[in-house]
Amino acid sequence: MNVKMLTQHKSTIAKKLIHIPMPLLLLFFMCFVFYLLTPRYFTVSNIVNILVQTASGVGIIAIASFMAICIGKVDLSLGAIMSCTGMLAAKILTSDTPFLRQIAEKNPILHILFAITAAMLLGLALGALNGFILSKTNIPPFIITFGTLNIGETISRLLAGGTTIRLNNETFAEIGGGSFLHVLVGRRTIGLIPYAVVIMIVLYVIFTIIMRKTRYGTHMYATGGNSEAAALSGINVDRIIFTVFLFNGLIAAFGGVILTSRLTAASAQNGLGLEFSGIAAAVVGGASMKGGRSTPLRTLIGALIITAMRNGFNLIGLSNSVQIISIGVVLIIIVGIDAFKSRRK
């Protein structure tokens, strides 16, 4: 009887393990391998560093990439929107015009909120441009968002004026570099709950609720699964496309502000290229480029995989070129395994 119960218990565990998402298993395995290669990988400071790097980089952008892929589109403008919105916020915070100087002197918090609001509005405007054209024409999203990428990058370079804008605003720097809880580890004080990570988690919770619990989320999955069938069933596909890219502009602006805050500097290069990391994170998390699949939570796991992988490669001293090749190989393997499992199902 005991043997029979033990066999049943083992069978139940095996079935549960089979249903664990492949990206999550890979994340655990990868962290274990890096820990064996370098004990520094699992230190408190490095774990917090991985989380902050995720929150101020691919983590937030991956939400927007997932949203676009979910409806069967792609958004290549996200990195450029991060760049120009972060640059705009930095430009406002360092501008010496009488109006802005007066706001900064009377109410420094209002000055920061003004800069962040301007960045959000710029992100919304670029997202709305993408959404409007894509919802009203049959032009491929690759072409439209690539055009917006160039617009965003140009805005960033014009605002920068060929220089890097340095920020000395300690309050603004807290957004991307501050923390709720600090502990002393050795001789270093480490923040255990970074504000940037909290913001990222809140965004993932919001979009998880949207995708799981709302009609809008259902309509997104339906649009990505089969847009023609979705339209015939009464779903306003054009509105879904427009609002998704509107959201994407806002999400990228959030990412731009957090990245600029963490670096305490704005450069035209900040954020550029992260759109591809966001796409990779979404796909590694299980999103299909045909649309209608995956969840924000799985996308977050994909983002953690990419950041944790790069962090581990840096710790063991791999050159940048070897890192890029290694990450590419790992991504191909993950996507290949996931595609194979999907075909078997």
N, C-alpha and C positions, 0 to 999 in steps of 0.2 A: 504494500500500500504506500509506504514511504517512498519507495523507488518510483512508483507510478506518479505520485504527487511531485517528486523532484523533477521527473522528466517533463511533466506538464508545465512546471514552473520555468524550466529552462526553455521550453518551446515558446512560452509567453514572452520571455525576455528577448528571445531571438526575433520574434515577430515585431516587438516594439523597436528593436535596433534597426530592423529593415526599414521602418517608417521614419527614422530620423533623417532629416534632410542631408543630402550629401555635402552641401557647403558647410554645415555645422560640424560634421565629422572631420572634414578637411581642416577647418579652423583649429579644432582641438589637436589633431595630428601634427599640423604645422607648428603650433606653439610648443608642443612637446619636443619636436625635432630641434627647433631653435634653442630650447632650453638645454638640450644635451650638448649643442654646439657652443653655447655661451651662457653661463649661469646668470649673466647680467640681464638676460631677456626677461626673466620673471621677477625682477626687482620692482618694488612699489613705484619708484620714479619712472621706470620704463613703461609699465602698464598704463600709468596716468598719461604719459607722453603719447602712447599709441592712441588712447581715447581722444586726447586733445587734437592730435593730428587728424584723426578721422572726422571730428566735429567741425574743424576749421577747413576741411578740404573735401575729400571725396564723399564723406558721410552725408552732408546736406545736399550736395549736387546729385547724388545717387537717387534721392527721392524724386527730383525733377526728371532725371533720366528714366526712372521706372514709370512715372506718369505718362511720359511721351510714348515709351515702348508699349505700355499697356493698351494704348489706343491704336497701336500699329504704326506709330510715327517714330521719328528720331529728332533730337534737339542738339545741334552742334554749336549753338550760340551760348550755352550756359557758362562756359569758362570766360568768354569775353564779357558777358553781363556781370559776372563776378568782378572782373577786372575794372570795368568802368564805374560800377556802382561803389565799389570800395574806394576808387580814386576820387569820385565826386564827394563822398563823405570826408575823405582826408583833405580835399581842397577847401571845403567849407570850414572845417575845423582849424585850418591854418591860414585862412584868408584874412587880410588886414583891412578889409573894407569897413567904413564907418558903421554901417548897419550891423554887420556880423560882430564887429568888435564890441559894439554896445550890448548886444545880446550876451556875448561871452562874459562881459564884465558884470552885468546885472544878474544873470542866471545861467551859470555854466551848464547845468543839466538841460535847460531848454535849448542851449546851443548844440549840445550833443543830439538831442531829440530832433532838432531841425535838420541836422546833417544826415541822420539815419532816415528820416522821412523823405528827404530829397533823394536819397539812394533808393529807397523803396519805390518811389514814384518813377524814377528812371527805369528800374527793373520792370515795373508794370507796363511802362510805355513800350519797351522793347519786346516784352512778352505779348502784349496786345498786337503789335505789328506782325509778329509771327503768326499768332492765332487768327487774325483777320484775313491775311493772305491765304493761309492754309485752309481756312473754312470756306473761302469764297472761290478758290481756284483748284485746279487739279495739278498744280506745280508740285513736284516731289519735295517733301520736307527737307531732304538733304540740301537742295539748292537754296531754298528760302532761308533756312537756319544758318547755312554757310555764309549767306549774304549778311545776315544779322550779326554773325560772328565778326565780320570785317567792320561793320558799323560800330559795334561795341568796342573793338580794339582801337579803332581810329579815335573814338570819343575819349578813350582812356589816354591815348598818346597826346592828344590835343590838350587835355586837362593837365597832364604831367609836364608838358613843355620840354620833354627830353630829359627830365630829371626824376629822381625818386623823392617823394614827399615824406619827410620825417615827421613823426608825431610825438609831442611831448605831453599830451593830455593823459594824465594818469587815470582819470575816471573812465575815459573811453577805452583805455588799454585793459581795464578790468573785464570788459565784455568777453574778450577772447583769451585773456590771460589770468583772470581772477578765479577765485574758488571759494566755496562755502566753508570748507573745513580744512584746517592746516595741522599737520603733524610733523614732529621733528624726527627725521630718519638720518642717523649719523650726525653730520654737521649741517645737513640741508633741511630746510623747511619745505614740505611738499603739500600742495593743495590736493585733497582727495576727491573733492566734488567740484570740478571746474564748471564755471558758468556756461561755457561753450558746449560742454557735454550735456548739461541740463537742457539747454535750448534745443539741441539736436534730438534728444529723447522726446521732448514735448512735441516737436514737429512730427516725429515718427508715430507717436501716440495719436495725434490729430488725424494724420492721413490713414492710419490703420483703422480708426473708427469710421472715417469717410468711406474707405474701400469695403469694409465689412458690414457696416450698419446702415448705410444710407442708400437711397435710390440712385443718387448721383454715381456712387461707386459701382453699383450694378450696371448702370448705363455705360460706364467706362469700359468695364470688362466686355459688355455686349458689343460695343463699338469696335474694340480691338479684335474680338472674335470673328465678327462678320458685320461690317458697317452697313452693307446693303440690307441684310436681314434686320439689323437694329433699326434702320430708318423705316422699313416696312412695318415694324411693330410699334411705331409711334415715337421712337426716341429721336430727339432733335440732335442729330449727329454733328451738325455745324456748331451748335452751341457747346457741345461737349469738347470739340476740338479747340474752339476759341478759349474757353475757360481753362482748359488744361494748360495751354501755353501761357495764359495770363498768370496762372498759379506758378508756372515754371519761372517766369520773370521775377516774381516776388521771392520765390525760394532762392534763386541764384543771388538776388540782392542781399538776402539774409546771409548767405555764405560769403559774399564779398565784404560785408561789414565785419563779420566775425574774423575772417582771414586778415583784413587790414588791422583790426584791433590787436590780434595776437602778434603780428609782425611789427606793430607800431610803425609801420611804413607802408606807403602805397607806391607800387611800381606798375608800369603798363604790362609787365610780364606776370604779375600776380594772377593766378587762376587760369591762365591760358593753358590748354591741354587737359584740364580737369574734366572737360566734357567727355573725353574718351575713357577716363578712369570711371566716371559715373556710369557710362554705358556698360563697361566691363563689370562693374559691381552689380548692376541690375541683372545682367545676363548670368553671371556666376551665381547670383541668388535664385535663378530659376526662371527669369523672364524670357519669353520667346520673342524674337524680333518680328514675328507675325502678329503679336499682340494677344491680349486676353488672358495672360497667365502671371503667376507669382504674386507676392504680397510685399508690403513695405518692410515687414520684419525680416523676410528672407533677403531683401535688398540690403538691409543694415548688416546682415551677416556677410554678404558679399563685399561691402565697403570695409568691414573689419579685416577680412581676409587680405585685401589688397594693401591696406595700410600696415597690418602686422607683418606681411611678407616683406615689404620694403624696409620696415624697421629692422627685421631680422637680418636681411642682407647687408644693411649698413653696419650692424654690430659685428658681423663676421668679416667685414672688410671687402665685400665684393665690389668691383668697379661698376660704375653706372651702366656701361654697355652690357655687361654680363647680367646685371639686375634686370634690365629691360627684356633681354632674351629669356631669362629664367621665368619671369612673370608671364611672358607671352606663352611659353610652353605649358606652364601650370594652368593658365586660363583655357587653353585649347583642350587639355586633358579633362578639365572639369566639365566644360560644355559638351565634349564628346561623350563622357560617361552619362551625363544627364540626358542627352539626346538618345543614347542607346536604351536607357531605362524607359524613356517615354515611348519609344517604338515597341518595346516589349509589352508595355501596358496596353 
